[in-house]
Amino acid sequence: MDHADALRDEVRELMKVVRLVKQQYQHESEALAPGVAGMLAVIERLDGGCRLKELAVTCALDQSTTSRAVSAFVQDGLVRRVADPSDGRASFLELTDAGRDALRRSNDWYATLLAAVLSDWSPADVELLGTLLCRFRSSLNAQFAATNRKTLEATR
């Protein structure tokens, strides 16, 4: 087996473990679904709020899916829509106190998990893992974008 085959198998195993972690997390009381936590984190990270389109692009989701999710977040009291400060006709999304609290609890849960998993790792190994994961994700994303461009050009 070559390096690419071994990496493919490890990525598959990692994806399986991530699914198991998500399942465990969802069994926790008052836990946010992982996708919800991810979208709330994006809203918070984008200067404390964003427009729906910006959220959709950042999360790599279509606008209709994002709109349905945000409507549920608003109904659940996690997000509020306010007039966009730069264009009062547009809606701007921001976390409510309940949304920030739910996101904090989610982040705390994952921080506890990672602290336990990495407890016997050296700081240098943790840093190296972060660096390599970032590089791998960036390369994968670039390859995906290039493939999508070629497919789009072929259909024109």
PyMOL commands that set and color helices and strands:
alter all, ss='L'
color gray80, all
select helices_A, chain A and resi 3-27+34-45+52-59+63-75+97-117+123-154
alter helices_A, ss='H'
color red, helices_A
select strands_A, chain A and resi 79-84+87-95
alter strands_A, ss='S'
color yellow, strands_A
deselect
rebuild
show_as cartoon
